[in-house]
Amino acid sequence: MMLALRALALAAVLLPLPVAAAPREAVPLTEGWRFQLGDQPEAARGARFSDAAWTQVSLPHNWNRMGGTAERRADYQNFHGPGWYRKTFTTPTNLGERRLWLQFDAASIVTDVWLNGVHLGRHAGAFARFRFDATKALKSKGENLLVVRVDNSSPRVKDSPTAEVIPMNGDWPMYGGLYRPVSLIITEPVRIAMRDYGGPGVYGRTEEASKESARISVLTRLENDRSRLAQVEVLAQVVDGEGRVAASGTMNVVIPPRGGA
């Protein structure tokens, strides 16, 4: 849905009718990881595999150590290939029908993710945020095992998984690893879009601007995971540099079952 505002930062809030939704929650998953360099395909099998001998790390993390000068560091390490990460975390309480997502702010370069032995998906690309819906794979209570394989193989290697992943070449090294944060995101089934290619789901565009005023259009992508339609009110606000609301607008929207708007 899109609406226009007069007035300049941007926010949109989804207000389900007649009951207000719980706020979106983000649980950081930055501590308590174990890491092993090199391929370990058996690590995806779940609790039957022991990672006790792996290195303990926290995020952000990468495995290459090359330095930024012509002289190599004493701990120089330029390995290109797969690395594995494993972490356990507890299922949040009182979830009801809310949805859970694993969000990776970036990983380099090709990433596969498993939760409790279920392969959630693969992402190719070193710089963009991406998400996987973890709701069905998450245990109803207790400990969950998150396993991540990241591969920064050189595209020059035969049958490399990065052969067609941009950038294919450059004048800088492509470090490997989970080099930006990972989070567990908890949302309502009716929400601002999470399946938006890692994007925020809310976008503003300046249509007109002068010293006195501006006109801004706001695009908000919506999702409904329920089996019935959802009637919601979307509130968009533009705030100035001091955090004061400069303009606002609302729109009533009907989102189809298992669909978007």
Stockholm file with secondary structure:
# STOCKHOLM 1.0

chainA/1-261         MMLALRALALAAVLLPLPVAAAPREAVPLTEGWRFQLGDQPEAARGARFSDAAWTQVSLPHNWNRMGGTAERRADYQNFHGPGWYRKTFTTPTNLGERRLWLQFDAASIVTDVWLNGVHLGRHAGAFARFRFDATKALKSKGENLLVVRVDNSSPRVKDSPTAEVIPMNGDWPMYGGLYRPVSLIITEPVRIAMRDYGGPGVYGRTEEASKESARISVLTRLENDRSRLAQVEVLAQVVDGEGRVAASGTMNVVIPPRGGA
#=GR chainA/1-261 SS CEEEEECCCEEEEEEESSSCCCCCEEEECCSSEEEEESCCGGGGGCTTSCCTTSEEECSSCCSCBCCSSSSCCTTCBCCCSEEEEEEEEECCSCCTTCEEEEEESCCBSEEEEEETTEEEEEEECSSSCEEEECTTTSCSSSEEEEEEEEECCCTTSTTCTTTTSSCCCCSSCCCCBCCSCEEEEEECSEEECSTTTTCCSEEEEEEEECSSCEEEEEEECEEECSSSCEEEEEEEEEECTTSCEEEEEEEEEEECTTEEC
#=GC SS_cons         CEEEEECCCEEEEEEESSSCCCCCEEEECCSSEEEEESCCGGGGGCTTSCCTTSEEECSSCCSCBCCSSSSCCTTCBCCCSEEEEEEEEECCSCCTTCEEEEEESCCBSEEEEEETTEEEEEEECSSSCEEEECTTTSCSSSEEEEEEEEECCCTTSTTCTTTTSSCCCCSSCCCCBCCSCEEEEEECSEEECSTTTTCCSEEEEEEEECSSCEEEEEEECEEECSSSCEEEEEEEEEECTTSCEEEEEEEEEEECTTEEC
//
